[in-house]
Amino acid sequence: MTKVIIVGAGIVGSAIADELTQRGWTDVLVLDQGPLYATGGSSSHAPGLVFQTNPSKTMTNFAQYTVEKLRGFGERAFRPVGGLEVATTPERLTELHRRAGLATSWGLPGEVLDPERAAALHPLLSPEKILGGFHTPTDGLVGAVDAVTFQAERAIARGARFLGGHRVTAVRTAPDGRVAGVDTDRGSFDADVVIGAAGFWGPRFGALVDLTIPLLPLAHQYVRTGPVAALPGDGRAPILRHQDADLYFREHGDRVGIGSYAHRPMPVEHIRRHDESAVMPSVEEFTPADFDPSWDDAVALLPALAETKVDEGINGIFSFTADGFPLIGEHRELPGLWIAEAVWVTHSAGVAKAVAEWIVDGQPSVDVHECDLYRFDPVQLTDSYVRTRAARNFVEVYDILHPLDPPAEPRPLRVSPFHPRQRELGAVFTEGAAWERPLWFRANDDLPEAQGIPDRDAWSAKHWSRTAGAEALVTRERVAMYDMTPLSRLEVAGPGALGFLQRMTTNNLDKAPGAVTYTLLLDEAGGVRSDLTVARLAPDRFQVGVNGPLDLDRFLRYAPADVAVRDITGATCCIGLWGPRARDVLQPLTGTDVGHRAFGYFKARSLDVGDVPVVALRLSYVGELGWELYTSAELGLRLWDTLWDAGRRHGVIAAGRSAFNSLRLEKGYRLAGTDMTTEHDPYAAGLAFAVRDDKDFIGRDALRDRGEPDRRLTVLTLDDPTAVVLGKEPVHHEGAPAGYVTSAAYGYTIGRCVAYAWLPASLRPGDAVSIGYLGTMLAATVGTEPLFDPAMERIRC
């Protein structure tokens, strides 16, 4: 029987113990340095408010499962009082409509109420104070310590053991390189699996195994008032958010608990031991001056509070990450060592279930790529980066965040060699994976193609310009240069490279050097982890275009000794030269014949572009003739200038990500992690052409057992040529929720918005649906893909 040690007996550790023992893994030992079951971590002081709605489907699923599970323990563990988020500004009211759409997309009940109906739900609210509210009846209150206790007791009944007062001092490794157990200040314990669930102590635990746990402990203010006469004291008022003032509220009998995110970020440099703490290690001394403005805001919303005052308060510590998601997964260099950190009470049981499934079954039942421990590039793991971004996440936790809002500091961090030229052209930058990425270029503002592009509503117009539409149209009509440097690239080389890649991916890569293949990376259950572009440059050397660090992690975990996997992204750069005149620009610059017969679609060649040696891949993710041109980083600027100078006579422009996204959606090209995840198989995602069932690959057998999909990734066009949606909106069919949008953008070539959505497989082209957008319903029609150039005549010329 597998022996498991869980380090941390808070709500995450106890939930994992419960989930593992439920699956038959009963030899579980849970260790904590504090007393059971109020161990002194974040769970011990957590206010316990569970608002389930989240822009992330995965995080919402985690919260839904947490509610479902804890309700089974009774009201001491979870009290379903409902959640109410109120708006005091028009902008917030619009945001509440967006959140109601997210709830519908992810299968949560929720409704935006007028001021009278919203105020009627809470005894301290008055309708004249608000513009409306978003009510979710299944939200509620977790009794965190009780939830820990109940889950621990159930795990113990199945055979688990819990020991308090044991501080882990070391993690032991077996001769075969796997984890072997832990040492504590009170003895050693053997194990086949060790799981770190230490909460804000996570970085200290990670240091024991030379693993960076990128989280920042931050103090968050929470107070309880004196008695409030207007409260009935029955504990049935909904939990309340006043996000315009960064506040939330709950009942404590005849008193009100108030949490604030309005104060300055307060990183905690030194976390006290239990014997150093007046209350517990997770509670810092309250700083009243930081809370004073929040008290005024609380009284302004709930005037009944004026009769009382703050009776007690804490600065409670909990964990923030650079992107706001948890950290879960297995240590790549120390098999058997797992991490489950930066998990809030709201998502605790859901995360625990996913971790238990991952350990026992080999993969979680929900997609967890947003939470994966290895999702960050190395530059995103520095102390400075984590501190800056995590603190910013604290500040923005209740802000109205647009899907295209670029992260703040530290910027610029990663820039391509073309960055100086992009700035000269007035690039409007966004950021992704710490890369600066142009959205569009102000140098193109006067392009005549911008005329006639319709206006947008205020929300969809944010981080948008008609110039982006002009860039898309110029790409279709002439030629444009796109900076594709941030596309992650791996070199896979060695005697076993072909066999390794054949085993890892779905398509046939056993082709002559010079071939390029689109293929998929599946998980063991047949779900889509990623899509890849593999160029065979030599018999034992491949360049693999991947979707980021998780693909590198996957390859490194599986690569045999005779295969070297190397991330070459930062050492190289890439220009996408695309459009009907792309060959006219490229051919005079090289002695290599780049005509269609000599250099066909999905082929690779080494050639010179002026003075610059490049690897040219004839690919196009915008649906036009062209190439991806790769060279070393130090030659990048010369490559840009050479193409730019040659392209002027052909009307070349620089174009950005906004145009790119529009063009790829018109062509039906998927975005891994957005349009498809491990919850979807290739057939449902419309990618059967990339699967060769006659070869062996990871996930093949599971894929064969899946049967016909009941849902498919479906293309929609909005009927109103001026309407735009952005993604994650609910789709309705015949008056009922039927699915959700994955990605969307205005299609400038076809003259209307294009949206991809997961919908019932029974829907057919021409069927009418509607998309919920900010409280309105937009008519849409199921289309036939690809919408643009279905005969592939433009790309294969």
Secondary structure, DSSP 8 states (H G I E B T S, - for coil): ---EEEE--SHHHHHHHHHHHHTT---EEEE-SS-SSS-SSGGGT---EE----SSHHHHHHHHHHHHHHHTT-TTTEE---EEEEESSHHHHHHHHHHHHHHHHTT---EEE-HHHHHHTSTT--GGG-SEEEEETT-EEE-HHHHHHHHHHHHHHTT-EEE-S--EEEEEE-TTSSEEEEEETTEEEE-SEEEE--GGGHHHHHHTTT----EEEEEEEEEEES--TT--SSS-S-EEEEGGGTEEEEEETTEEEEEE--S---B-S----GGG-SS-TTEE---HHHHHHHHHHHHHH-GGGGGS-EEEEEEEEEEEESSS--EEEE-SSSTTEEEEES--GGGHHHHHHHHHHHHHHSS-SS--GGGBTT-S-GGGGSHHHHHHHHHHHHHHTTS---TT----SS-S-B--TTHHHHHHTTEEEEEETTEEEEEEEGGGTT-GGGTT-----HHHHTT--HHHHHHHHHHHHS-EEEE-TTS-EEEEESTTHHHHHHHHBSS-----TTBEEEEEEE-TTS-EEEEEEEEEEETTEEEEE-SSHHHHHHHHHH--TT-EEEE-TTTEEEEEEESTTHHHHHGGG-SS--STTTS-TTBEEEEEETTEEEEEE---SSSSSEEEEEEEGGGHHHHHHHHHHHHGGGT-EEE-HHHHHHHHHHHT---BTTTB-TTS-TTTTT-GGG--TTS--TTHHHHHTS-S-SEEEEEEEESSTT----SS-EEEETTEEEEEEEEEEEETTTTEEEEEEEEETT--TT-EEEEEETTEEEEEEE--S-SS-TT-TTT--
